[in-house]
Amino acid sequence: TSGYDNTARLWDVATGETLQVFRRHTWWVWSAEFSPDGQRIVTAGQDGKAIVWKRSNNAATDGPSTLYQQITEFDKHQGPIYAARFSPDGQTIATAGYDRRVFLWDPKAVQPVDIERRLDGLPDPPAPYREFAAHRGPVRALAFSPDGRRLASGGQDNLIVVWDVASGKPAKQLRGHASHVRSCSFSPDGKLLLSGGRDNQIKLWRPDAYAEVRQVGASTDAAERDAILDARFSVDGKYIVAAGRDRTAVLWDAQSLQLVQRFVEGHEFLTSSAVFFADGSRLATGAGDGTVRVWDVATGAEVYHLQGTGRTAALDVSDNGAFIGTGASGDTVLIWDAATGE
């Protein structure tokens, strides 16, 4: 997890105990993400730094506080870094931020500046990163395609850029949102791209054969919605769910785009998180009213709700569907039994 206390934290899911506090950032930490193999973590912050941490070989003897050690720091952004993502193969990292730029870089190749080399009048070695520049405003969202060949970025310029990772060139520029793009997500097969924005719109795109924007939900439905804060595919790609500032979550069939279910009753404020259970039978939503609600997808009925989950609506469901992780009213994380709600 990451937060406004300038730290990222590693937790033991079984006990709820803090295993390590990452303190190298000097301002808010916007993002923290594991590499696909779990051996590294990248954190990104308001201080303009992306820091990569690696699992320590001496973790067993050094104790919990040294499970991950810093191995490199990337500071080429000019301003806050809002998003950081590992590529599917874990070899590269994409970062995006306030300076409108997206960087793709290899953490193994990033080294501190060689002062002695500069004093000797020798040039710096070639830059170990590639810059993807197309946005005209801060970049808020990043998503790799499942095969890692494409990278989608969404910005406050209302633009989605789909990049060809190999060439570093924009393959597509998707225009259609009338306000900031807050979410980007590829379908599990990589053929579709889903986006959500502050213009209350959820849009479905075909980046490989782009012809027109397909809007998820009728225009009358869109008029009733508020800003979309999260939009994603279910694990099997069958459904699309979107959560918004209007306290609701809506479910559609990803193929027909027909409305399947509305989750409208229960939350009292700012629904900003929505997570499917892996089998697709249930959906969990989190809101600023301090509750998480679990819904039956087929009927739209509320199965149960969890109280005291915090105003940030931090929420996730374990891959096996056994546990739900949420925030809390204080500085703790709560782990719940997904079967009973205890």
C-alpha positions in Angstrom: 0.0 0.0 0.0 1.0 3.6 -0.4 -0.1 6.8 1.1 0.1 10.5 2.1 2.5 9.7 5.0 5.4 9.6 2.4 5.7 5.8 2.8 4.8 2.5 1.2 4.1 -0.4 3.4 4.4 -4.2 3.1 1.8 -6.3 5.0 1.5 -9.9 6.1 -2.0 -10.8 4.8 -2.4 -13.6 7.3 -1.8 -11.5 10.4 -2.4 -7.9 9.3 1.1 -7.0 10.7 3.4 -4.5 8.9 6.4 -6.3 7.5 8.3 -3.3 6.2 8.0 0.4 5.8 9.6 2.0 2.7 10.8 5.5 3.7 13.0 6.8 0.9 10.3 9.1 -0.6 10.1 12.6 0.7 6.5 13.3 -0.3 3.2 11.5 -0.9 3.6 8.0 -2.5 1.0 7.6 -5.3 1.7 4.1 -6.4 3.2 0.8 -5.3 3.3 -2.3 -7.4 4.9 -5.8 -7.3 6.7 -7.2 -10.3 5.0 -10.3 -11.9 7.3 -12.6 -10.0 6.9 -10.7 -6.7 10.7 -10.3 -6.3 10.6 -6.5 -6.9 8.4 -3.5 -6.0 8.3 -0.2 -7.7 7.0 2.9 -5.8 6.3 6.3 -7.3 5.7 9.6 -5.6 4.9 13.2 -5.5 8.7 13.9 -5.1 9.3 12.9 -8.7 11.0 9.6 -7.9 10.3 6.0 -8.8 12.2 3.7 -6.6 12.7 0.0 -7.3 13.1 -2.4 -4.4 14.3 -6.0 -4.6 13.7 -9.0 -2.4 16.8 -9.4 -0.1 18.8 -12.6 -0.2 19.5 -12.1 3.5 15.8 -11.5 4.4 15.7 -14.6 6.6 18.6 -13.5 8.8 18.2 -9.8 8.6 14.6 -9.8 9.8 11.3 -8.4 8.4 12.5 -4.8 8.1 14.9 -5.8 5.3 12.7 -8.0 3.2 13.1 -5.6 0.2 16.1 -3.4 -0.3 16.4 -0.4 -2.7 18.4 -1.2 -5.8 17.8 1.9 -8.0 16.0 5.2 -8.3 14.6 6.8 -11.4 14.3 10.6 -11.3 13.9 11.8 -14.9 10.4 13.1 -14.5 10.0 16.8 -13.9 7.4 16.7 -11.2 5.2 14.1 -9.5 4.9 10.5 -10.8 1.3 9.3 -10.6 1.6 5.8 -12.0 4.2 3.1 -12.3 3.7 -0.4 -13.9 5.9 -3.4 -14.6 5.6 -4.9 -18.0 4.1 -8.4 -18.1 7.6 -10.0 -18.4 8.9 -7.8 -15.6 11.9 -6.5 -17.6 10.8 -2.9 -17.9 8.9 -0.3 -16.0 6.6 2.4 -17.3 6.1 5.6 -15.3 3.8 8.6 -16.0 3.3 11.9 -14.3 2.6 15.6 -14.0 5.2 16.5 -16.7 3.0 14.9 -19.4 5.6 12.3 -20.2 5.7 8.5 -20.2 9.0 6.8 -19.6 9.9 3.2 -20.3 13.0 2.1 -18.6 15.0 -1.0 -17.5 15.7 -0.9 -13.8 18.9 -2.9 -14.2 20.4 -0.2 -16.5 19.6 2.9 -14.3 22.8 4.0 -12.5 23.7 7.0 -10.4 25.5 9.9 -12.2 29.2 9.2 -12.5 30.7 12.5 -11.1 34.3 11.4 -11.8 33.5 10.7 -15.4 32.0 14.2 -15.8 34.9 15.8 -14.1 37.2 14.1 -16.6 35.2 15.6 -19.4 33.8 12.4 -20.6 30.2 12.2 -21.8 27.5 10.5 -19.8 26.6 7.0 -21.1 23.5 6.6 -23.2 20.3 7.2 -21.4 18.8 3.9 -20.1 15.2 5.0 -20.8 12.9 5.8 -23.6 10.6 8.8 -23.5 7.0 8.6 -24.9 5.8 12.1 -25.4 2.4 12.9 -26.9 0.2 14.1 -24.0 -0.5 17.8 -23.5 -1.5 17.3 -19.8 -0.5 15.2 -16.8 -0.8 11.5 -17.3 -2.9 9.6 -14.7 -3.4 6.1 -16.0 -1.2 3.3 -17.5 -1.9 -0.2 -18.7 0.2 -2.8 -20.5 -1.5 -5.1 -22.9 -1.3 -8.8 -21.8 1.4 -9.6 -24.3 3.4 -6.5 -23.3 3.6 -5.1 -26.9 1.4 -2.1 -26.3 1.1 0.4 -23.5 -2.0 2.6 -23.0 -1.8 6.0 -21.2 -4.6 8.2 -20.2 -4.3 11.9 -19.3 -5.8 15.1 -18.1 -5.7 16.2 -21.8 -8.7 13.9 -22.3 -6.6 11.7 -24.6 -5.7 8.0 -24.6 -2.5 7.1 -26.4 -1.8 3.5 -27.3 1.9 3.1 -27.8 3.9 0.4 -29.7 6.4 -0.6 -27.1 9.0 -1.8 -29.6 9.2 1.4 -31.7 8.2 3.9 -29.0 5.7 5.5 -31.4 2.1 6.2 -30.8 0.1 3.5 -32.6 -3.2 5.2 -31.9 -4.5 8.3 -30.3 -8.0 7.8 -29.0 -10.1 10.9 -28.7 -13.6 10.9 -27.3 -13.5 11.8 -23.7 -14.6 15.3 -22.8 -12.6 15.4 -19.5 -9.7 13.7 -17.7 -9.2 10.0 -18.3 -8.9 8.3 -15.0 -8.8 4.6 -15.9 -7.4 2.4 -18.6 -7.7 -1.4 -18.8 -7.1 -4.0 -21.5 -9.4 -7.0 -21.8 -7.8 -10.4 -20.9 -7.3 -11.2 -24.6 -5.8 -7.8 -25.3 -8.3 -7.0 -28.1 -10.3 -4.3 -26.3 -9.4 -1.3 -24.3 -11.7 0.1 -21.6 -11.5 3.7 -20.3 -13.3 5.8 -17.8 -13.2 9.5 -17.2 -14.4 12.5 -15.3 -16.9 13.2 -18.2 -19.1 10.4 -16.7 -18.3 8.3 -19.8 -17.1 4.7 -20.1 -15.7 3.9 -23.5 -14.7 0.6 -25.2 -12.1 0.8 -28.0 -10.6 -1.7 -30.4 -7.0 -0.4 -30.7 -5.9 -2.8 -33.5 -8.8 -1.9 -35.8 -9.9 1.5 -34.5 -12.9 2.8 -36.4 -15.1 4.6 -33.8 -15.7 5.0 -30.1 -18.2 2.6 -28.5 -19.8 4.1 -25.5 -20.8 1.7 -22.7 -24.3 2.6 -21.6 -26.9 4.7 -23.4 -26.7 8.5 -23.5 -29.6 8.8 -21.1 -27.8 6.5 -18.7 -24.6 8.6 -19.0 -26.5 11.7 -18.1 -27.4 10.2 -14.8 -23.9 9.2 -13.9 -21.1 11.1 -12.2 -17.3 11.0 -12.8 -16.0 7.4 -13.4 -13.2 6.6 -11.0 -12.6 3.0 -12.0 -13.5 0.7 -14.9 -12.3 -2.8 -15.6 -13.0 -6.2 -17.1 -13.9 -9.3 -15.1 -11.1 -11.9 -14.9 -12.7 -14.0 -17.7 -13.5 -10.9 -19.8 -17.2 -11.6 -19.8 -18.3 -8.5 -17.9 -17.4 -4.8 -17.6 -17.9 -3.0 -14.3 -17.6 0.7 -13.6 -17.6 2.6 -10.3 -18.3 6.3 -9.9 -18.5 9.3 -7.8 -22.3 8.9 -7.7 -22.0 6.0 -5.2 -23.0 3.3 -7.7 -21.5 0.5 -9.7 -22.9 -0.7 -13.0 -22.3 -4.1 -14.7 -22.5 -4.7 -18.5 -22.1 -7.7 -20.8 -18.7 -7.1 -22.5 -19.9 -8.6 -25.8 -23.3 -7.1 -26.3 -22.8 -4.1 -24.0 -26.2 -4.8 -22.6 -26.9 -3.7 -19.1 -26.7 -6.7 -16.7 -27.0 -5.2 -13.3 -27.0 -1.9 -11.3 -25.6 -1.8 -7.8 -27.4 1.4 -6.6 -28.7 0.7 -3.2 -26.6 0.8 -0.1 -23.7 3.2 -0.5 -24.2 6.7 0.7 -21.2 8.4 -0.7 -18.6 8.1 -3.5 -18.3 4.5 -4.8 -14.7 4.5 -6.1 -13.7 0.8 -6.1 -15.2 -2.3 -7.7 -13.6 -5.8 -7.7 -14.9 -9.0 -9.1 -14.5 -12.4 -7.4 -12.5 -14.7 -9.7 -15.5 -16.9 -10.5 -17.6 -13.9 -11.6 -20.5 -14.7 -9.3 -20.0 -11.8 -6.9 -18.8 -8.3 -7.0 -17.4 -6.1 -4.1 -17.7 -2.3 -4.1 -16.1 0.1 -1.8 -17.2 3.7 -1.1 -16.4 6.8 0.8 -19.2 6.1 3.2 -16.9 3.7 5.0 -18.5 0.5 3.8 -17.8 -2.3 1.4 -20.8 -4.2 -0.1 -20.7 -7.6 -1.7 -23.3 -8.2 -4.4 -24.7 -11.3 -6.2 -24.0 -10.6 -9.9 -26.9 -12.6 -11.2 -29.6 -11.0 -9.1 -28.1 -7.7 -8.1 -28.9 -8.4 -4.4 -26.6 -7.4 -1.7 -25.1 -10.5 0.0 -23.7 -8.6 3.0 -21.8 -5.4 3.8 -18.7 -4.6 5.8 -18.6 -1.6 8.1 -15.7 0.6 9.1 -13.7 0.1 5.9 -12.4 3.7 5.6 -13.2 6.7 3.5 -10.6 5.9 0.8 -12.5 2.8 -0.3 -9.3 0.8 -0.6 -10.4 -2.7 -1.6 -9.2 -6.0 -3.1 -10.3 -9.6 -3.2 -7.8 -12.5 -3.0 -7.4 -14.6 -6.1 -9.0 -17.6 -4.4 -12.0 -15.6 -3.3 -11.4 -16.5 0.4 -10.5 -13.0 1.7 -11.4 -9.4 1.2 -8.8 -6.7 2.1 -10.1 -3.2 2.9 -8.9 0.0 4.5 -10.2 1.1 7.9 -11.1 4.3 9.8 -7.6 4.5 11.3 -4.1 3.6 10.0 -4.8 -0.2 9.6 -5.8 -2.7 6.9 -8.6 -5.1 7.6 -8.7 -8.7 6.3 -12.2 -10.2 6.1 -13.6 -13.7 5.6 -15.3 -13.5 2.3 -17.7 -16.4 3.0 -19.1 -14.9 6.2 -18.2 -11.2 6.2 -16.5 -11.6 9.6 
